[in-house]
Amino acid sequence: MANDEAHQIDEVVRRLANRHPAVAADTVARVVHEAHQRFSDSHIRDFIPLLVERIAAKTLTAAAT
């Protein structure tokens, strides 16, 4: 994973932790990193942080309801 992508994934964790304050930060990080692992074999990486954020946000929202 490129440093830029790692930084973007860290930003996703921060945004989602702020958006879901009732969820423990380590849980948010785990959900984001699990979503990120889905794309480990992808060759085109430009939109992976966006896709990871969408997947993780849906997972966190579903868990909260």
Secondary structure as GFF3:
##gff-version 3
##sequence-region A 1 65
A	DSSP	alpha_helix	3	19	.	.	.	ID=ss1
A	DSSP	alpha_helix	25	37	.	.	.	ID=ss2
A	DSSP	alpha_helix	48	64	.	.	.	ID=ss3
###
